[in-house]
Amino acid sequence: MVPPSYYAALSVVLFTIGVIGVLVRRNPLVIFMSIELMLNAANLAFVAFGRARGAAEGQVIVFFVMTVAAAEVAVGLAIIVAIFRARYRINVDDLSLLRW
């Protein structure tokens, strides 16, 4: 059996990769993928610690996190498509120009 500390370490590594992806990259699609990676790292931690305690609450929280992540992706991709149709390119630095 794998100890929960291994899952926690993997979760921290995945979350760190996601944070670095959000801070370094300028492509909105890569930023969204990095945010999804951070959410999946949190989900892994919830499930690992829930299983270690023998409780199902971790899996219930993961269900809600996945629902929020799906809504975030739908809204985020709609915004990205709308910006791409208006400007024919997507760059996070250019999005500040949308403010008047």
N, C-alpha and C positions, 0 to 999 in steps of 0.2 A: 504494500500500500504506500502511496506517495504521501509524504507529510504535507500539511497545509502551508508550511513555510515555503516550499518550492513553488506552489501556486501563487503565493503572495509575491515572491521574488519575480516570477514571470509577469505578474500583473504590473509590478512597478516598472519593469523594463519596457513593457508594451506601452504603458502610460507615458513614460519618458520619451519614447520614440514619437508618440503622438504629439506631445508638447513641442518637441523640437521641430516636427513637421509643420505645426501651426505657426511657430515663430519664424522659421527660416524661409518657407516657400511663399511664393506670391501668386500662384495659380489657385483660384477658388476651389476647383475640383479636388486638388491635392489637399487643401485645407480641410474640406469636408471629409475626405478620407481619413485624415489625421484625427479629426474630431470623433469619427466613428471608431477609430482604433482606441482612443482614450475611453470611449463608452464601453467597448468590449473588454478592455482591461478592468474597468470597474465591475462589469458583469462577472468576469472570471473570479475576482476577489469575493464578490457576494456569494457566488455558488460554492466556492471553496470553503469559506468560513461557515456558511450555512450547513454544508455537509459535515464539517468537522464537529459542529455543535449538534448535529442530528436533527436540525429544524428545517422546515420548508420555507421559511420567510425569505431566505436569500433568493430562492427561485421565483418567488412572487415579486420581489423587487425587480429582478431581472426582466420579468415580463413587462412591467411598467416602463422600465428604462428602454426596452426595445420598442415599445409603442411610441414613446416620445422621440426616439431616434428616427423612426420611420416618418413621423410627421415633420421632423426637422429636415430630413432629406427631401421630402416632397416640396416643402416650401422653399428651401434653399436652391434646389435645382430649378424651380420655376423662376426664381429671381435671377439666377444665372442665365437662363435662356432668354429672359426679357432683356437683360443688359446686353447679351450677345446680339440679339436682333437689332437693338438700337445702335450699337457701336461697332459690331463685327470683330471685336476682340475683347478679351477679358483679362484684366489685370487688377489686382487688389489696390495697387497704388492709384489707378485711374478712378476708382470708385469714389474717392473723396471729391472728385470733380462734379459728381452728380448733385451735391448740395449747392443751393443757390445762395 
